[in-house]
Amino acid sequence: MDKARETAGIQGSKAEEKHVLECGKRKFEVCSAGWPGLSEETQLNVGEIIGLGTRKYKLVLVAEKKLQDIAFPPDPRPAGVRFQHLYAKLHPYPYERYEGKGFLRENKVDLKTC
């Protein structure tokens, strides 16, 4: 929360819409979706009380990395193509079997003999 307040907001975000992009502005307090205007300190205090963590912390600095060391090129394929293997329908038989029906099925069923 401290670092979010110290840094500038992100262009195109809710912070820009609410006019709190500048350093030092209370972004979470103004942009809270659940309860706009709820104090940031209240949110942190309640989180600590219900066991989400503690307000005491030690900031550990890490070495900066160049963007090209951590970035990867965007995938130009549509999401449906990129992730189709994750959402593929599982069928017990390939659709090519049984004249494209995927399973053995009679064209006509005689209900009188059933």
N, C-alpha and C positions, 0 to 999 in steps of 0.2 A: 504494500500500500504506500509505504514511504517513497519507494523508487517510482511508482506510477505518478505520484504527486510531483516529484522532482523533475520528471521528464515531460517533454511536450507530447500532446496527444497525437493520435494517428489521423491523418487526413482521410476524410470519407467515413469516419467512424461516428458513433453516437456522440462522442465527445465534441466533434466538430458541429454536429447538429445542435447541441446544447451550449455551444460557445464556451467550452472549457478546454481548448487546446493548449493554452499557455502553461508554462512551467509554474508550479505552485498551486494550480487549481485543484479542487477536490473533485476529481473525475468520477469516482465510484458513487459518491454521495448524490451527484446531480444525475448520473446516467443509470442508476439502479432500476432494473426492470420491475422488480418485485414491489419496491416501496420507494419511489423517488423522494429525495429529500431526507431519507433516513441517514443519520450521522454515520460516517465511516467508523468512528470510534465505537459506536453502539454495535455495529456489525462485527467488529473485531472482538469486542468484549463478550458478546453472546457466543461467538464461535469458540472462544477460549473456555467459557463456562460449560458449554456442552461437549467439550473434549475434542474439538477439531484441531487444536494446536495451542501454541502459546504466543504471547505478544513479545516475548524476549527472543532475540535472535542475534546472531553474529554474522555480519556480512563478509563473505569470503570472495575475494577478487580472483578472477581467472584471467588467463592470458587471452588477449583479443585474437580473433581469427579473421582472415580475409574472407570476404563473401564467396569468392571462387573456391575456397577450401571446403565450404559447407553446403553450397548451393548445388542444385542439379538442374539440368535443362527440363523445361516443362514438356509433358507428353502431349503431343498435338491431337491424339486420337480422342474421339468423344468418350465420355464416361461409360456409356453402354457397351462400347467395344472393349475398353480397357478392363472392365470388371465383369464381363459376361461369364467368365469361367467361375466366378464366385456365386453367380446366380443361375447357373445352368440347371435346367430341370432334370432331375434324375428319373429315368424311366427304366423299367426292368428289361425292356427290349428295344433295340435300335428301331428307329422309325422306318428304316429301309426294309425291315422284315414285314412279311404279311401284307404286301401291296401297299405299303405306306401307312398302315393302320397302327403299327407298333405292337400289335398283339393279334392272336388268331381270333377272328370273329366271323361268325356266319353272316352272310348278306341278308338272309331271310331266316326268321325264327318261327318254327311251327309251334304255336302256343298250345295246340290241342294235344300234342304228344309229350309235353313237359310234365 
